[in-house]
């Protein structure tokens, strides 16, 4: 399983542009609120979580939204 670290500013910018709280983002992405907080704290999350977040924000996967870590992170 791969891991990504999402860019805090970019995720927050997209989230706020959609008028979403972290709780809203969590609900739309199907993740927990604590995971949404981890995303914006730039902590590693699974690739699947990263994809769910980008889909919830209405953007495609992009290198500007985060970076992929090695599979053994």
C-alpha positions in Angstrom: 0.0 0.0 0.0 1.3 3.4 -0.9 1.3 6.6 1.1 1.1 10.2 0.3 1.6 13.5 2.1 -0.9 16.1 1.0 0.1 19.8 0.7 -1.6 21.6 3.7 -2.1 24.9 2.0 -3.4 23.5 -1.3 -5.9 21.2 0.4 -7.0 23.9 2.8 -7.4 26.4 -0.2 -9.6 23.9 -2.1 -11.6 23.0 0.9 -12.3 26.6 1.9 -13.1 27.5 -1.7 -15.9 24.8 -1.6 -17.1 26.3 1.8 -16.2 23.0 3.5 -15.1 22.5 7.1 -12.8 19.6 7.9 -15.8 17.7 9.2 -17.6 18.4 5.8 -14.5 17.2 3.9 -14.4 14.0 6.0 -18.1 13.3 5.3 -17.8 13.8 1.6 -14.5 11.9 1.3 -15.8 9.0 3.5 -12.9 9.4 6.0 -12.8 10.2 9.7 -12.5 13.8 11.0 -9.2 12.8 12.6 -7.9 11.6 9.2 -9.0 14.9 7.6 -7.0 16.7 10.3 -4.0 14.4 9.5 -4.3 15.3 5.8 -4.0 19.0 6.6 -1.2 18.4 9.2 0.8 16.9 6.3 1.0 13.5 8.0 1.2 10.4 5.7 -2.1 8.9 4.6 -2.9 6.0 2.3 -3.0 6.6 -1.4 -6.7 5.7 -1.3 -7.3 8.4 1.3 -5.5 10.9 -0.8 -7.6 10.0 -3.8 -10.8 10.3 -1.8 -9.8 13.7 -0.6 -9.0 15.0 -4.1 -12.3 13.6 -5.4 -14.2 15.2 -2.5 -12.5 18.5 -3.4 -13.4 18.1 -7.1 -9.8 18.0 -8.3 -7.8 15.3 -9.9 -4.6 13.8 -8.4 -1.9 16.4 -8.9 1.8 16.6 -7.8 1.0 20.1 -6.4 -1.5 18.5 -3.9 1.0 16.2 -2.4 3.9 13.8 -2.8 4.0 10.0 -2.9 6.1 8.3 -0.2 7.8 4.9 -0.7 5.6 1.9 -0.2 7.2 1.1 3.2 6.5 4.5 4.8 
